[in-house]
Amino acid sequence: MGEWFDSLRKGVLHGWKEVQRTCVLCNAAVEQPASVGDGPTGKHLRYDLCPSCENQLFAQWGLPFQDYLDVLEAPVVVTDGDVVLKAANRAACALLGMEPARMEGLPGGLVFECEHALEPEGCGRTVHCSGCVIRHSVTDTYLNGTAHVRLPATLDRGTPEGGAKVRLLISTLRRENAVLLKIEVDPTGAD
């Protein structure tokens, strides 16, 4: 580790600001480093792990996956490629008003209370789903490994009082056979 750290330190001293594109443990290519989002402008050093090393570390630490999710402060749900929920952290449960056990195995539209999810065709199969940013982002990330960062999405949420539009910012990241979907309420887009 000493050589690696020394070379990194020399790079930083010489103005190196490139994004890290390899796993810090095995040097495998990291598909797409996470972007800074609304942080400072410009590129910054990014230390990342490939999915294989990340999984090995979690297994060695004995950290249950739910505990890992709950450490994350942002609302995050885990889906498969068809936007069926597999897990959710505490922040997501608070935002969506549901317990994780009630979400598991449900289509995303039912969890997010999309007003179109209860139509006869079902979640993901209505004419409205063809324009769903959440569905398309999760599917693209699952099939192609493309991470999406803070994409604006509008959710037509069904409420007892009638429909309401909720503006969100969503980010996706593929890990093995699942997609982590981060959900943020867009502070600039109230309808």
Secondary structure, DSSP 8 states (H G I E B T S, - for coil): -HHHHHHHHHHHHTT------BBTTT--B-SS----TTS-SS-----B--HHHHHHHHHHHT--HHHHHHH-SS-EEEE-TT-BEEEE-HHHHHHHT--HHHHTT-BHHHHTTBTTTTSTT-TT-SGGGGG-HHHHHHHHHHHH---EEEEEEEEEEEETTEEEEEEEEEEEEEETTEEEEEEEE-TT---
